[in-house]
Amino acid sequence: MTLFKRTGGDDFPDRLKVMISGPPKSGKTSFLGTVPNIVIADTEPHANNLQSIAHKNIPYVTVNSLADLQRLHLVLSQDSMRADAAEKLGMPAIEAVAIDTVDTLQQLMKQERLRDTRQSQFLRDDWAWLKDEMTQIIRSFTSLDLHVFFLVHTKSAELGKGDDVRTRVLPALQGAIAEEIAGMVGYSLLSFRKQEIRPDGSPYTKYWLRAEGDETYDFLGNRAAGRLPDVIEPTFQALYAAAVEGRKAVADSHPAPVDIQVTEKVTEISSQSEPTPAETSAPTPSAPSGPPSDDNEKVNSVAITHVKKVYDALGLGFPEDQIREITMGEARQFVKMWRAVQADAAEGKCDDPIAEMMPFVQWHAKETASPKA
């Protein structure tokens, strides 16, 4: 088997994973109108968010809940379902997806969380839940074999005092995810507009995408999948051409991949063994030696919310009274099973993840209906 590969090789994914941030009316949504065969998850239907590309006749899904987004991901993650959706939409294929915008999606998730937990404000566990859920959404969409775009507004903050004060701009997300989201995508870009002058002397507004960061925009410049110009035309064609050219330049400068046959049996290192001095100088995370200590405790509100999302994704009614009687371990196992089924579907190992999950739902319903000892 080939153990080592090189970035920029022929087998390097040619699908772009991009975050485009910027202030309102800076050309973010207009950029999506240049992406061939795209579908859009519209989280701002109340704001006529897609008005700027209404003439493009682009298909979109209105996202009013996490369940809406999960259904879209399910369709896009399976080749057969994606092809069927493309045929019904009169498209040759679905080749790209965008979430417009991620900050509005976060607000929607917060409201949904407060309703589910019957609370009036976010607490510490709720913020942890929000970060985990948003991270999972970003990772699940970037894993799709499609071009993926996350649109997000920007926010600014004043740092320092007196002569040392400076402005820092970040994606307009709440919590630590604002600092981390740029590292979850291949390209982090800023949309902006600038007043230009035509040859005849008349002014006009020109839109651009910026790829290079600085002290103010330090979240930019994450170009792990290849280099881009500092500033680029705000079209998919220009972005893709620059990305492919950057990857090709890297590939041409390196030798071919090296095949290394791994024949020795890999043995599992017990987490109980004593580390050697060399290991302690470069520690690596070890797997837990057993199940979480609270597996036998009654399910909490956070776990109930995760279980409910599985039921929502399956289109089933949620038996809340019964679920409140299960343990944390049972809740974790149920959610893990659903994620495993989704992963199998993404890899083409099952055609219908909902049907695949139903026996576990039936088992789960039977277990929750049984009296606890």
Protein Blocks (a to p, Z undefined) as FASTA:
>chain_A
ZZbdcehiaklcfbdcdddeddehiopmmmmmmpghiacddfblmnommmmmmmnopacd
ddfbfklmmmmmmmmmpmklmmmmmmmnopabdcbdcdddfklmmmmmmmmmmmmnopab
dcfklmmmmmmmmmmmmmmmmmpccddddddddddddedehjlpccddddfbehjklmmm
mmmpmbdcdddddddddfkopacddddddfbdcfklmmgoiafnoccdfbdcdbfklmmm
mmmmmmmmmmmmpccddddddfbdcddddfkbccdfklmmmccddddfbdcfklmpccdf
klmmmmmmmmmmnopacdfklmmmmcfklmmmmmmmmmmmmmmmmnopafblmlmmmmmm
mmmmmmmmpccZZ
